[in-house]
């Protein structure tokens, strides 16, 4: 369990539970930290000293999934995989009560006045409330989707956390007040005032409970000009400076209602979800909205004159991916794996052990052999590049003999390689889930440049010999690859002029360029 000082943002210590931690909570007076560990342990520490106050073990085979202090700080509630909720005396470390929470519990939260405990159930769509002290169980309707956690607002409303994002619920009536889509399924959340903060597998995000809008998530990024919208202003991807863009209808739409979106790699098409859960497609060339339809998908990609949306496989079995051309009916891309990538005019999908390349209307253009775990693809007239979830990158010449082995590029990261693009000159670009942007030499397979940003790389653009990677948190990195488009001797001449020395006997010695070198003639 890691602790941070909120005032400074610096690390304040680490507490060891001895096994993977499934839930953690801080008491209202900031004096105690509690955690649940996968080995059946319940742990309580002094927050300032890190000294263990007490530890307990649940019955054999029972796993604690979450912990929450009651407002008075005298009792600790512990959710269990069996569905039971136990109440513990914080001072003595003894169990006082065992309540029936229904089906298997993934986590819990205690209401601000300590009157009820909300129990989240991973395999059941209904939120459950346990009244204290005796524990009558109340099941809320309507269903909220698979739940992974829960939290309460300061005024006692319930926030259910799960595959559908965040659902704000009136505890008295059970009515759903608002649904907030998160960039990826949230695992846990905490609320303070109007703000709710979620954590997911690869990102942390904040949202306004009143408007549902993200507080610091990336709003939109464009390749031409290379800018991003951070919810307040358009900023250059080169230096972060505020950029003034001409007034336009598409710009107004992004600034007022875009929740999550992307521009195609040529910058001509914008696709985004709105706060009202609609999908909009904009043509920047004509400054017109050419498509708007309801959508419950979680992710959106833009290609020239089309949008691609993807949901969660267990929420929409058989057709998790939909292609929306600017004209015509949506095309379900059913029966394909979930990992795919899109370039300006081509879509890359994996079906079994084959990678399919389709146009922006869904028509099959080509298919190639590939391994399992496909995550990204791109091609030129000469070669095909395929990235995998384990970070592996393979490049195959399209004129190679059948069965020829691909060139395996030198690894830059073991993280999921989710973005690929042709770079300037003879380079290939890749974006990793870890936030790493990498460039390879296509002739040798060597990594020639890397830069890392905070967050998950979700956009990869090339503009004027520069590669731009933008993360889900709005951070960006730049690789200047202009030298890879210049003649070799021009670059070497610059090196000779900048460093007219050679290393001899452990010292730098001034030397002219070698007269017999082909580039010196």
SULQUITA-V436027 format. One record per residue. RES is the residue in one small letter. PSI is psi in radians with two decimals (999 if undefined). Layout:
# SULQUITA-V436027
res=[RES	RES]
psi=[PSI	PSI]
This chain:
# SULQUITA-V436027
res=[x	x	x	x	x	x	x	x	x	x	x	x	x	x	x	x	x	x	x	x	x	x	x	x	x	x	x	x	x	x	x	x	x	x	x	x	x	x	x	x	x	x	x	x	x	x	x	x	x	x	x	x	x	x	x	x	x	x	x	x	x	x	x	x	x	x	x	x	x	x	x	x	x	x	x	x	x	x	x	x	x	x	x	x	x	x	x	x	x	x	x	x	x	x	x	x	x	x	x	x	x	x	x	x	x	x	x	x	x	x	x	x	x	x	x	x	x	x	x	x	x	x	x	x	x	x	x	x	x	x	x	x	x	x	x	x	x	x	x	x	x	x	x	x	x	x	x	x	x	x	x	x	x	x	x	x	x	x	x	x	x	x	x	x	x	x	x	x	x	x	x	x	x	x	x	x	x	x	x	x	x	x	x	x	x	x	x	x	x	x	x	x	x	x	x	x	x	x	x	x	x	x	x	x	x	x	x	x	x	x	x	x	x	x	x	x	x	x	x	x	x	x	x	x	x	x	x	x	x	x	x	x	x	x	x	x	x	x	x	x	x	x	x	x	x	x	x	x	x	x	x	x	x	x	x	x	x	x	x	x	x	x	x	x	x	x	x	x	x	x	x	x	x	x	x	x	x	x	x	x	x	x	x	x	x	x	x	x	x	x	x	x	x	x	x	x	x	x	x	x	x	x	x	x	x	x	x	x	x	x	x	x	x	x	x	x	x	x	x	x	x	x	x	x	x	x	x	x	x	x	x	x	x	x	x	x	x	x	x	x	x	x	x	x	x	x	x	x	x	x	x	x	x	x	x	x	x	x	x	x	x	x	x	x	x	x	x	x	x	x	x	x	x	x	x	x	x	x	x	x	x	x	x	x	x	x	x	x	x	x	x	x	x	x	x	x	x	x	x	x	x	x	x	x	x	x	x	x	x	x	x	x	x	x	x	x	x	x	x	x	x	x	x	x	x	x	x	x	x	x	x	x	x	x	x	x	x	x	x	x	x	x	x	x	x	x	x	x	x	x	x	x	x	x	x	x	x	x	x	x	x	x	x	x	x	x	x	x	x	x	x	x	x	x	x	x	x	x	x	x	x	x	x	x	x	x	x	x	x	x	x	x	x	x	x	x	x	x	x	x	x	x	x	x	x	x	x	x	x	x	x	x	x	x	x	x	x	x	x	x	x]
psi=[2.13	2.44	2.48	2.61	2.03	-0.48	-0.65	-0.33	0.14	2.72	2.38	0.07	2.97	2.37	2.37	2.16	-0.26	-0.18	2.99	2.34	2.27	-0.32	2.63	2.63	2.68	2.33	2.77	-0.55	0.16	0.34	-0.54	2.60	2.32	2.60	2.65	2.31	2.71	-0.28	0.18	0.12	2.52	2.19	2.45	2.22	2.76	2.12	-0.54	-0.73	-0.37	0.08	2.40	2.12	-0.82	2.77	2.55	2.76	2.32	3.01	2.69	2.27	-0.16	2.35	2.18	2.32	-0.25	2.76	2.62	2.23	2.46	2.72	-0.57	-0.13	0.01	-0.36	2.68	2.21	2.39	2.09	2.58	2.64	-0.43	-0.26	-0.18	2.71	2.13	2.55	2.28	2.48	2.06	-0.62	-0.78	-0.27	0.45	2.59	2.28	-0.57	2.75	2.01	2.66	1.95	0.07	-2.28	3.09	2.24	2.34	-0.37	3.08	2.92	2.62	2.36	2.77	-0.58	0.09	0.40	-0.46	2.69	2.20	2.30	2.19	2.38	2.04	-0.48	0.21	2.46	-0.06	2.35	2.55	2.43	2.27	2.12	2.44	2.54	-0.25	-0.25	0.47	2.43	2.33	2.21	2.23	2.46	2.70	3.06	2.53	0.14	3.04	2.22	2.39	-0.36	3.11	2.75	2.83	2.57	2.96	-0.49	0.20	0.10	2.65	2.37	1.92	2.39	2.23	-2.70	-0.51	0.06	-2.37	2.36	2.10	2.19	2.38	2.06	-0.63	-0.84	-0.32	0.10	2.46	2.17	-0.60	2.51	2.28	2.07	2.30	2.67	-0.53	2.80	2.21	2.58	-0.56	2.86	2.75	2.53	2.50	2.06	-2.23	0.01	2.35	2.32	2.29	2.64	2.44	-3.02	-0.59	0.11	2.81	2.38	2.65	2.53	2.66	2.23	-0.44	-0.85	-0.39	-0.02	2.54	2.58	-0.57	0.15	2.64	2.26	-0.84	2.61	2.56	2.55	-0.36	1.68	2.78	1.68	2.91	2.65	2.14	0.26	-0.25	-0.63	2.78	2.30	2.55	2.43	-0.23	-0.85	0.03	0.03	2.59	2.33	2.37	1.99	2.58	2.57	2.43	2.84	-0.67	-0.67	-0.77	-0.65	-0.76	-0.76	-0.43	-0.43	-0.01	2.26	-0.73	2.26	-3.09	2.64	2.56	2.81	-0.34	-0.08	0.00	-0.47	2.34	2.35	2.26	2.71	2.52	3.00	-0.40	0.28	0.78	2.67	2.25	2.43	2.19	2.44	1.92	-0.39	-0.65	-0.12	0.74	2.50	2.12	-0.10	2.39	2.12	2.66	2.54	2.38	0.28	2.92	-0.50	2.69	2.45	2.62	2.33	3.01	2.06	0.44	2.74	2.60	2.26	2.63	2.36	-2.96	2.34	-0.66	-0.16	-0.52	1.20	2.42	-0.46	1.11	-0.22	2.28	2.38	2.20	1.67	2.76	-0.37	2.43	3.13	2.69	2.58	1.95	2.24	1.35	2.77	0.32	2.79	2.90	-0.41	2.18	2.98	2.82	2.37	-2.94	-0.74	0.15	2.63	2.38	2.17	2.63	2.26	1.80	-2.20	0.45	2.52	2.14	2.43	2.11	2.72	-3.14	0.04	0.04	-0.04	2.43	2.19	-0.70	2.84	2.66	2.70	2.59	2.82	3.00	2.75	0.36	2.36	-0.42	2.74	2.68	2.78	2.81	-2.92	-0.32	-0.48	2.82	2.29	2.36	2.22	2.66	2.91	-0.44	0.15	-0.11	2.46	2.18	2.45	2.23	2.29	2.35	-0.30	0.17	2.70	2.61	2.34	-0.02	2.44	2.42	2.82	2.17	2.05	2.64	2.37	2.41	-0.40	2.71	0.08	2.90	2.25	1.66	-0.13	2.39	2.56	2.62	2.26	-3.13	2.58	-2.45	0.95	2.74	2.39	2.53	2.48	2.27	2.73	-0.41	-0.12	0.04	2.30	2.20	2.66	2.41	2.66	2.05	-0.37	-0.65	-0.33	0.07	2.57	2.18	-0.25	2.52	2.64	2.58	2.42	2.86	2.24	-2.95	2.21	2.10	-0.23	2.43	2.01	2.68	2.26	2.15	0.94	0.25	2.50	2.31	2.23	2.32	2.34	2.96	-0.32	0.06	-0.01	2.64	2.71	2.70	2.37	2.05	1.90	0.42	-0.62	-0.43	-0.11	-0.08	2.73	2.49	-0.78	-0.53	-0.75	-0.79	-0.61	-0.69	-0.66	-0.78	-0.71	-0.63	-0.57	1.33	0.96	2.82	2.76	2.05	2.21	0.70	0.21	2.67	2.17	2.27	2.23	2.54	2.92	2.54	2.17	-0.48	0.03	2.41	-0.56	-0.16	-0.09	999]
